[in-house]
Amino acid sequence: MNPFYNPAQHRLRAFWRLFIQAVLFLLGTVVLSSVIVLAAIGIWLATGQIPAGVASNPSAFSQLIAERMAGQSWIGLLSTLASLLVMLLTFWVAGRFLDRRSFKDFGFHVDVAWWRDLAFGLALGALLMVLIFGAELAAGWVTITGTLQSLESGVGMVQGLALFICVGIYEEMFSRGYHLRNMAEGLNIKWLGPKWALGLGYLLSSTIFGMLHLANPNTSLMSTFNLVIAGLFLGLGFILTGELAISIGLHITWNFFQGNVFGFPVSGGASSASLIAIQQGGPTLWTGGAFGPEAGLIGLLAILLGSVLIVGWVRRTRGRVAWQTHLAEYAPPVAKVG
């Protein structure tokens, strides 16, 4: 058996497709982010925001750059937008030259049902975070210390929304649209079959999703375990519909309402602005502490409720609930006639 190439499918094997797409995404993101940072430094030097004389002192120059970067949220937003653009490009390249499938087959068969699922995902993410905040407030675990009061904070809210839209799209494309699908196809061998292959790809891609957050601030064993479960939760809509609409919508509003509406940490990081400022208290086991609700039992309960609601939504809109095993089965592109 050729470990690199699948002659029956006329394409590289799953591991190499995953590896090449990941490398392309990483390199493209690093290059574009570096260009953004260098452009910002050039602007600061040209406008005198960084004295030219400081550049001769590498230590002082690096410290000043770090301080200015920390106070410029637009740089982080541009870098996130760059990541989304790179993801879209590498998806197209990988789909055409590695996977031999169209872009829409990664979960973007956009029609009325797709937009309806997106709206459901958006509403679900918001609802679950409202319930988390309400439960913590009722239990006395959070104290409201302030509200949105300035135009600057309003701008921060808009930036936060734009950032989480980008993150929700490119992380779901990466972890579910590309990872889950290719892993399921690669695991779909004779003695396993498409259903078990999809299940293993679902679990493996969710585990990698959790592990990719290990470098986040305030990470713990509990937060990593919970993020693996969160990966399963985010992927549930994908394996039940074959589309990324529910996953993307859920990811966007879960993060946005968590950080920019209710002031919780988002996967260990603090948001630049929030509608409500809070002081977190209560038992860390339940609240997740400095990592945010995703690392607490209250987050797990919300995920359980959300999973039930997703299953109910799929049953209501599709008439039945079933794993989309075609995600583990490769269908070569149909040649155009004429």
N, C-alpha and C positions, 0 to 999 in steps of 0.2 A: 504494500500500500504506500502510495506517495504521501509523505507527511506534509507536503507543502501545497499540493494541487489536487483538486477533486476532478478527475477526468469526466465523470458522469455529469457533473454540473458545469464544467468548463469555467471554473473559478478557483481562487485560493481557498484553502480550508478556513474554518471559522476563526481559529486562533490567530492566524496571520491577518485576516480582515480586521479583527478587533485591535490587534497590535498596531497595524499601519494607521488606522483611523485615529487611534488615541495619540500616536506620535505626531501625526499631522495637526491634530487639534492643539496639542501641547505646544508645539513649535510655533504655530500660527498665533496662538494667544500670547506667548512670550514676546514674539517679535512686535506685534501690534501694541501691546501694553508698554513695551520699552520705547516705542516711537512716541506714544502719548506722554510718557514721563519726560523724555528728552525734550519734546516740544514745550512742555510746561516749564522746564528749567530754562530753556531758551527765552521764553516770554518773561520769566521773572528776572533774568539777567538783563534783558533788553529794556525793561521798564524800571530797573533799579530796585526792584523788590528784594533782590539779593545783591549786595555790594560786590562788584567785580573783584575787589581785593581779597574777598573771602575764598575765592576759587583757588588761591595759591596755598591754602591750608586745607589739605584733604579732610582732616578730622572735623574741623569747624564747618567746612562746606557740607560734608555728609550729614552732620547733625542739623544744620539749618534746613537742608533739603527735606529731611525726615519730619521736621517740625512743620514745614509748610505743607507737605503732603498730607499730614494728619488733619490739617485744617481745611483741606480742599476736597469736599465730598464729590465734586463734579469729576475729579480724576478717577475715583473709584467707579462712578457711573459710566464714564467713557470706557474704562477697561472692561466693565461687565458687558457693555454694548459690543465691544470688540470681540469678546468671547462668543456672544451670540452670532455675530457675523461670521466668525471663523467656524463655528459649529454648522451653520447653514451651508457654508462653502464645502467643508469636509464631508458633510452628509451627501451633497450632490456628487462630489468626486468619488466617494466610497460607493455610493449607490450605482453610479455609472460604470466605474472601472473595477471595483472589487466585488460588490454584491450582485451586480448585474440585475438591478431592479430599479423601478422608478421611485422618485422622492415620496410620492403619496403612499407607497406601500410600507413606509415606516410608521404609518398611523395618521396620515393626512389626507384621507378620502373626504375632503371638505364638501359637505352638503348641509341641508337643513338639519338633519339629525346630528351632525358633527357640532354645529353651533349650539344646538339645544343641549348636548352633553357638556359642552364647554360652560354654558350658563349654569348648569347644575353643579359642575365642579367648583365654579367660582362661589356660588351660593353656599355650598357645603363647607368649603374652607372657612368662610366667614362665620357661618353658624357655629361650627365646632369651637372656634376661638372665642366667640361670644359666650358660649356655655362654659368654657374653661375659666374665662375672666369672671363670669357671674358666680361660679362655684367658689373660686378663691376669695372673691369679695365677700360672699355670704359667710365663708368660714373664718373671715378675719385674717387671711394670709396675705392680702395686699392692702395697701393704704394709698388712696389717691392723693398725690401731693401737688398736682397742678394740671393745667390744661393748655392746649395750643393757644398762644397769646400773641405771637408776632408774625409779621410777614415772612421773616427769615425762616421761622419754623414751618410756615405753610409751604415755602419752597422746598424745605427738607422733606416734607411729606410727599410732594410731587416727585422729587428725586427718588425717594424710597419706593414709590409705586412703580416708577420706570425701571428701577433696579430689579425689583422682584418679578416684574413681568419678564425681563430678560432671563433672570435666573430660572424661573419656572419653565420657560420654553427650552433653554439649552440643556438644563439638567435632565429634563424628561426625555428630550431627544437622545441624549447620551446614554442614560442609565436604562431607560425602558425601550425607546425606539430602536436604538442600535445594539446595546449590550444584551438586553433580554432576548430580542429576536434572533441575533446571531448565535448566542449561546444555545438557545433552544434548537436551532437548526443544526448546530455542530453536535449536539448531544442526541439528535434523533437517529440513532442507529437501530439495526434490525431487532435486537432483543430488548430494546427499551421502548420504542414506539413514540409517537408524537405527544401523547398526553403526559407521559412521565418526563419526556425531554423538556416540554414546556414548564412543568412543575419544577424541575431541577434548574432550568435557566432562570426562572422566576426567583427561586431562592438564592442562587449564586449571584445574580445581578443585584439583588437587594442587599446581600452581604457586602459586596464591593461598594455599593452606595454608602452603607454605614461606615465602612473602613476609610472611604475617601474624606470623611469628616474628622479623622483622628487628629489632624493638625489644628483643628479649631480651638479657640480659647475655652478654658474651663471644661475640657473633655474628661470623661470618666468612663469606667466600664459600663455603668448604667446608661450613660448617654449613647454610647456606641451600640449597645444592645437595642436600645429603643429606636435608634435611627435605622437599624436593620429592619425592625418591625415597621417603621415608617416607610421604608422602601417597599415592603410588601403591600402596605396600604396604598401608596401612590401607584403601584403597578396593578392593583386589582382591577381598576377600570379598563386598563389596557388588555389584560388577558381575558376579560369578559366581553369586550366590544371589538377588540382588534384595532382600536383607534386611541390616539393620545389626548383627545379632547378633555375627558374627565380628569386625567392625571395632571395636565397643564393647568387647568382652571383651579383645581384643588391646591396645587403647589403654590400658585401665585397668591391666593387670598389667605391661605394658612400663614404664610410668611408675613404678608403685609399687615394683616390684622394683629398678628402676634407682636410684631415690632413697632410698626408705625401708627397703629391705632391704640393698642393697649399698653405699649411700653415694656413688654417682656423682652428679654434677650432672645435672639434668633440664632439657634445652634451655637450658642456661646458668645455671640457678638452683640454689641449694643447698637441700636438704631440712632441715627443722627437727630431725628425729631419724631415725636409721637403726639397723637391727639390727646392722650391721657398720660401724665407722668405718674409713676407709681414707686412705692417702696415695697420691695418683696420681703415677706416674712414666711412663717409657717415651716413645716417639716420639709426638708430638702427631698426626702424620699418621694413625697407627693408632688411638690411644686417643680422639682428639677433645679431649684436654686439658680446659680449664676449661669447655667447653660440654657435655662428656659424650660417651659412646660414639656418640651419634647423629651427631656431626661427624667420626667417624673411619672408617677403612677397615674396622675390626672391626665397626662398626655396619652397614656396607653388606653385609658377608659374612653377618651375621645376618639381614638383610632378604632376601637372596637365598635362604638356607635356609628362612626362614619362608614365602616365596612358594611355594617348591616344596611345602612341607608343606600350605599352604592348597589348592593345586591338587589334591594327593593326597587331602585330606579331602573336597573337593567331588566328586571322581570316586568316592570310596568311598561317600558318602552319597546322591549323586544319580544315579550310574551313568554320568554323562558330564560333561564340562567344556565350558561354552559361555557366551558373554556374554549377559546378560539384556537383550536389545535392547528389551524392552518398557519399560525405564527411559527410553528416548528417545522413546516413543510415548505421546501423551496419549489417555486414554480418559475421556470425560466421565462424570460420575456418573449412575448409573441412577436414574431417577425412581421413587419408591415409589408403589405402587398402593394406593389405598384410604385 
